[in-house]
Every structure is written in C-alpha cells, then in structure tokens.
Amino acid sequence: FSLLPASCWIPRVQDQGSSPHRSPNKTSPTTAKRCIQLRLRLREGPVQLAYRIGVAPSTVHRILVDVHLNRLSHVDRATGEPVRRYEHDHPGAMLHVDVKKLGNIPDGGGWRYVGRRQGEKNRAATPDKPKNKHYDPLMGKAYVHTVIDDHSRVAYAEIHDDETAHTATAVLARAVKWFNARGVTVERVLSDNGGAYRSHLWRDTCAELGIRHKRTRPYRPQTNGKIERFHRTLADGWAYARCYTSETERRGELDGWLHYYNHHRPHTACSNQPPFSRLTNVSGQYSPRASGS
C-alpha cells in the first residue's frame, strides 16, 4: 500500500459516534433541576427523592453523580450548599491557627478507658488539684495551640495551660520560625474570632512578622476546615489513641506523633504521601520510617 502513488490512497472512514440523534426518554432538565434542589434542601437519599419526584432511584443516583452530589459529605450540613474546597498553590501562602481544648487525664487513667467509676476514683486520688464547691477535684484543661500549612498540611503544635493572647502570639512566632527553618516563607494566617486572635497584641505580632491576618466569619468554622479536620486526626491519633496513665505521659507523646504525622503518615490531600513530601530540600525529610509507625 505504501508503494501506491498518493493519488491512489484510499481515505480512512471516520468513526461515527454511538450516541443516538434523539433520546425521547431522556430525563428532562426540569426533573434534574428539581432533583438537585431537593437534594440540597432536604439532604435525602435517592430512594426518598425518587418517591417525591416520581422517577426511579437509579435515575436520581445518576443525576446526583453527574453533579457530584451523590454523597452527603459533599454537602455542607449547615447551609445545604455544595462544599467548596480550596488549596493555596504553595507552602506558606496561608497558615491556619486554632486551639484544641482537652480535659487533663488523672493519674491512673481517664474514664474513656477505665470507666466512669474508676475514673472518678482516679480523679479524687490525683494530688495537688483544686476542688470545686462539691469538693470534687478540678483537673483543668490542656490547650493545644496548632498551626497547619494550607498547601502541604505540615503541622506544628504546642501544649499550654491557657489560650491567652500572650501564649497564642508566642506560639505563632515560634511556628513561623519553625517553618522558616524548613524553607517556608509565611505570608498569611487565618484564625477564628477567639479573643486571642482579636487582640491588639496578635495584630501587632502579625505586623512585626510581616504576615497578613484574616479571620473567619462568625459561626463559620468550616472556613477554617483544614485545622478543624486536623484536630479530629489529632484526637484519634494521639489524644485518645490509648490509655494514658497521666497527663504528663500524654503530653510527652505529642512530639513523636507529630513527627509521624508530618513525615510518615499518608495524607489523602497529598496524593497519599506524607505532608513533608510537599516541601523540598528539608533536612530529615527522607529519614527512616519510625519504628512501629
């Protein structure tokens, strides 16, 4: 065939599409629009929506899949609107900050693992604790000040006994220094409307560090959702991961867990790679896997 002159070449017939020219039974745009509206307003499943609209559940499921609303996790629970996810394009473009409050663990273990009765006995036996008006010991709280990078999800955390402006600003300054040592230049920081983040000290500290500060709208914690989700991971992976026999023991485990989270734990937002994989030329980035992780 290649020896034939160009005038004798036979043109190749183009493949025709397999879709029909007409689809009389196709779901009408009006039905699809009503299905989407009911999904956002009522948050019901395909079976319930099919009964309301008068079509098959499989048709409702197909409509929801086409608009990426087939899972309720894709819909904001408070407003019913589709979840709008964002991610800054480079490390340091945005840091999220917040405080996670945890009840201190009495000597001998807390009620989550030893039960209510034994937990009350452990609280009463813990020394050097103030009493309330019912003479029950006040264990106090641990305030975990957390900072997480929006792009890489690399996290920094410290535990303190308060959430005052002086403590929060000192944590921010050390976190910025920690990120700078790893080649990350911090540009902005996002917080909620807590008292520490509305203080003049916080405003002045951000100005000194050359960071722009932004706060979420009131009653919209999902705007700061990355750190809210990190707190769930922190609680499951460290705070309540096992039975700690004292608060000192639990606090001593935080640094080791943070190293595992940053260097070894696969993160779905990082294509199942650890957060540090999104940073480059960082000392210790390719350290051997921690034992038992």
C-alpha positions as CSV (number, residue, x, y, z in Angstrom):
1,F,0.0,0.0,0.0
2,S,2.8,2.4,0.8
3,L,4.2,1.9,-2.8
4,L,1.0,3.2,-4.4
5,P,1.0,6.8,-5.6
6,A,-0.6,9.4,-3.4
7,S,-3.5,9.8,-5.9
8,C,-4.5,6.1,-5.2
9,W,-4.6,6.3,-1.4
10,I,-8.0,5.5,0.0
11,P,-9.1,7.9,2.6
12,R,-9.9,6.4,6.0
13,V,-13.5,6.5,7.0
14,Q,-14.0,8.4,10.3
15,D,-15.8,6.5,13.1
16,Q,-19.2,7.8,13.9
17,G,-20.3,8.4,17.5
18,S,-22.5,5.8,19.1
19,S,-24.9,8.2,20.8
20,P,-28.3,8.4,19.3
21,H,-29.5,11.5,17.5
22,R,-32.6,11.6,19.6
23,S,-33.4,10.4,23.2
24,P,-37.1,10.6,23.7
25,N,-36.9,9.0,27.2
26,K,-34.0,11.2,28.5
27,T,-34.7,12.8,31.9
28,S,-35.9,16.3,31.3
29,P,-33.8,19.2,32.6
30,T,-36.7,20.3,34.8
31,T,-36.7,16.9,36.6
32,A,-33.0,17.0,37.1
33,K,-33.1,20.6,38.4
34,R,-35.9,19.7,40.9
35,C,-33.9,16.6,42.0
36,I,-30.8,18.7,42.7
37,Q,-32.8,21.4,44.6
38,L,-34.5,18.8,46.8
39,R,-31.1,17.1,47.5
40,L,-29.6,20.4,48.7
41,R,-32.6,21.4,50.7
42,L,-33.7,18.1,52.3
43,R,-30.4,16.0,52.1
44,E,-32.4,12.9,51.4
45,G,-31.2,9.8,49.6
46,P,-32.1,8.5,46.1
47,V,-35.0,6.3,47.3
48,Q,-36.7,9.1,49.1
49,L,-36.1,11.7,46.3
50,A,-37.3,9.2,43.7
51,Y,-40.6,8.9,45.6
52,R,-41.0,12.7,45.7
53,I,-40.2,13.2,42.0
54,G,-41.8,10.1,40.5
55,V,-38.7,8.6,38.8
56,A,-36.6,5.5,39.5
57,P,-34.0,5.7,42.3
58,S,-31.3,4.8,39.8
59,T,-32.2,7.9,37.7
60,V,-31.9,10.1,40.8
61,H,-28.5,8.5,41.6
62,R,-27.3,9.1,38.1
63,I,-28.4,12.8,38.3
64,L,-26.6,13.3,41.6
65,V,-23.4,11.6,40.3
66,D,-23.3,13.9,37.3
67,V,-23.3,17.0,39.6
68,H,-21.0,15.4,42.3
69,L,-23.8,15.4,44.9
70,N,-24.1,11.6,45.3
71,R,-22.5,11.7,48.8
72,L,-23.9,13.7,51.7
73,S,-20.3,14.5,52.7
74,H,-20.2,16.7,49.5
75,V,-22.9,18.9,51.0
76,D,-22.4,21.4,53.8
77,R,-24.6,20.3,56.8
78,A,-25.3,23.8,57.9
79,T,-26.3,25.5,54.7
80,G,-27.1,22.6,52.3
81,E,-24.7,24.1,49.7
82,P,-22.1,22.1,47.9
83,V,-18.8,22.0,49.8
84,R,-16.3,24.4,48.2
85,R,-12.8,23.2,48.8
86,Y,-9.7,25.2,48.1
87,E,-6.0,24.9,48.5
88,H,-3.3,27.5,48.1
89,D,-0.7,26.7,45.4
90,H,2.5,26.9,47.5
91,P,3.6,26.3,51.1
92,G,3.4,29.4,53.4
93,A,0.7,31.1,51.4
94,M,-1.7,30.5,54.3
95,L,-1.3,29.2,57.8
96,H,-4.4,28.0,59.8
97,V,-4.3,28.5,63.6
98,D,-6.6,27.4,66.3
99,V,-6.7,25.9,69.8
100,K,-7.9,22.4,70.8
101,K,-9.1,22.1,74.4
102,L,-8.7,18.7,76.1
103,G,-9.5,17.7,79.6
104,N,-6.4,16.7,81.6
105,I,-6.0,13.0,82.4
106,P,-6.0,12.0,86.1
107,D,-3.3,9.7,87.5
108,G,-4.3,6.1,86.7
109,G,-6.2,6.9,83.5
110,G,-9.3,8.7,82.4
111,W,-12.9,7.4,82.2
112,R,-12.8,6.7,78.5
113,Y,-10.6,3.7,79.1
114,V,-11.1,2.7,82.8
115,G,-14.8,3.5,83.1
116,R,-16.8,6.2,84.9
117,R,-16.5,4.7,88.4
118,Q,-12.7,4.1,88.3
119,G,-12.2,7.4,86.5
120,E,-13.9,9.2,89.4
121,K,-11.7,7.4,91.8
122,N,-8.6,8.3,89.8
123,R,-9.7,12.0,89.8
124,A,-10.1,12.0,93.5
125,A,-6.7,10.4,94.1
126,T,-4.8,12.8,91.8
127,P,-2.8,15.0,94.2
128,D,-2.4,18.8,94.2
129,K,-5.7,19.6,92.4
130,P,-8.1,22.4,93.5
131,K,-11.6,21.5,94.5
132,N,-15.0,22.8,93.3
133,K,-17.9,23.6,95.6
134,H,-18.8,19.9,95.7
135,Y,-15.3,19.0,96.8
136,D,-14.6,17.3,93.5
137,P,-11.1,17.8,92.1
138,L,-10.7,20.2,89.1
139,M,-8.4,18.5,86.6
140,G,-8.1,21.6,84.4
141,K,-7.6,21.6,80.6
142,A,-4.8,21.2,78.1
143,Y,-4.8,23.8,75.4
144,V,-3.2,22.5,72.2
145,H,-2.2,25.5,70.0
146,T,-2.0,24.2,66.5
147,V,-0.7,25.7,63.3
148,I,-1.1,24.0,59.9
149,D,0.1,24.9,56.4
150,D,-2.7,25.1,53.9
151,H,-0.9,23.7,50.9
152,S,1.3,21.0,52.5
153,R,-0.7,20.2,55.6
154,V,2.5,20.2,57.7
155,A,1.5,20.8,61.3
156,Y,3.1,22.5,64.3
157,A,1.7,22.2,67.8
158,E,2.4,23.2,71.4
159,I,0.6,22.4,74.6
160,H,-0.1,25.1,77.2
161,D,-2.3,25.7,80.2
162,D,-4.2,28.7,78.7
163,E,-5.3,30.3,75.5
164,T,-4.4,33.9,76.2
165,A,-3.1,36.4,73.6
166,H,0.4,36.3,75.0
167,T,0.5,32.5,74.7
168,A,-1.1,32.4,71.2
169,T,1.3,35.1,69.8
170,A,4.3,33.4,71.2
171,V,3.3,30.1,69.6
172,L,2.8,31.9,66.3
173,A,6.2,33.5,66.4
174,R,7.8,30.1,67.1
175,A,5.8,28.4,64.5
176,V,6.8,31.0,61.8
177,K,10.4,30.5,62.8
178,W,10.0,26.7,62.6
179,F,8.5,26.9,59.1
180,N,11.2,29.4,58.0
181,A,13.9,26.9,59.1
182,R,12.3,24.4,56.7
183,G,12.3,26.8,53.7
184,V,8.7,28.1,54.0
185,T,8.1,31.8,54.0
186,V,4.8,32.6,55.7
187,E,2.6,35.1,54.0
188,R,-0.9,35.0,55.6
189,V,-2.6,33.4,58.7
190,L,-6.2,32.5,59.1
191,S,-7.9,32.2,62.5
192,D,-11.4,32.2,64.1
193,N,-12.8,35.0,66.2
194,G,-11.3,33.9,69.5
195,G,-10.3,36.6,72.0
196,A,-6.6,36.0,71.5
197,Y,-6.9,36.5,67.7
198,R,-8.9,39.7,68.1
199,S,-6.3,41.3,70.5
200,H,-4.0,44.2,69.6
201,L,-1.1,42.0,70.6
202,W,-1.9,39.5,67.9
203,R,-2.4,42.3,65.4
204,D,1.0,43.8,66.2
205,T,2.8,40.5,66.2
206,C,1.5,39.7,62.7
207,A,2.7,43.1,61.6
208,E,6.1,42.6,63.0
209,L,6.4,39.2,61.3
210,G,5.2,40.6,58.0
211,I,2.1,38.4,58.0
212,R,-1.4,39.4,56.9
213,H,-4.1,38.2,59.3
214,K,-7.6,37.1,58.2
215,R,-10.4,35.9,60.4
216,T,-13.3,33.7,59.5
217,R,-16.9,34.9,59.5
218,P,-18.7,34.3,62.8
219,Y,-20.3,30.9,63.2
220,R,-18.5,29.6,60.1
221,P,-15.8,27.2,61.4
222,Q,-15.8,25.3,58.1
223,T,-13.9,28.2,56.6
224,N,-11.0,27.1,58.8
225,G,-11.8,23.5,58.0
226,K,-8.3,22.2,57.4
227,I,-7.3,22.7,61.0
228,E,-10.7,21.5,62.3
229,R,-10.1,18.2,60.4
230,F,-6.6,18.1,61.8
231,H,-8.0,18.3,65.3
232,R,-10.1,15.2,64.6
233,T,-7.0,13.4,63.4
234,L,-5.0,14.7,66.4
235,A,-7.7,13.4,68.8
236,D,-7.9,9.9,67.2
237,G,-4.2,9.5,66.6
238,W,-2.8,11.0,69.8
239,A,-5.1,12.4,72.5
240,Y,-7.4,9.4,72.8
241,A,-5.4,6.8,70.9
242,R,-4.6,4.7,74.0
243,C,-4.9,4.6,77.8
244,Y,-2.5,7.2,79.2
245,T,-1.9,6.8,82.9
246,S,-1.3,10.5,83.5
247,E,-1.4,13.9,81.7
248,T,2.3,14.1,81.7
249,E,2.6,10.8,79.8
250,R,0.1,12.0,77.1
251,R,1.9,15.3,76.7
252,G,5.2,13.6,76.3
253,E,3.8,11.6,73.3
254,L,2.8,14.7,71.2
255,D,6.2,15.4,69.6
256,G,6.6,11.8,68.4
257,W,3.1,11.7,67.0
258,L,3.6,15.0,65.1
259,H,6.8,13.6,63.6
260,Y,4.9,10.6,62.4
261,Y,2.1,12.8,61.0
262,N,4.4,15.1,59.1
263,H,7.0,12.6,57.9
264,H,5.3,9.2,57.6
265,R,1.5,9.3,57.7
266,P,-0.1,9.2,54.3
267,H,-2.5,12.1,53.7
268,T,-5.2,11.9,51.1
269,A,-4.9,15.6,50.2
270,C,-1.2,14.9,49.4
271,S,-1.9,12.0,47.0
272,N,-1.5,9.5,49.9
273,Q,2.0,10.9,50.6
274,P,3.1,12.4,54.0
275,P,2.7,16.2,54.3
276,F,6.5,16.8,54.2
277,S,6.6,15.4,50.7
278,R,5.2,18.8,49.5
279,L,8.2,20.5,51.0
280,T,11.6,20.4,49.1
281,N,15.2,20.2,50.4
282,V,14.2,19.9,54.0
283,S,16.7,18.3,56.4
284,G,15.4,15.0,57.7
285,Q,12.6,14.8,55.1
286,Y,13.7,11.4,54.0
287,S,14.5,10.0,57.4
288,P,13.9,6.3,58.0
289,R,10.4,5.2,59.0
290,A,9.8,5.5,62.7
291,S,9.6,2.2,64.5
292,G,6.0,1.0,65.0
293,S,4.5,3.6,62.7
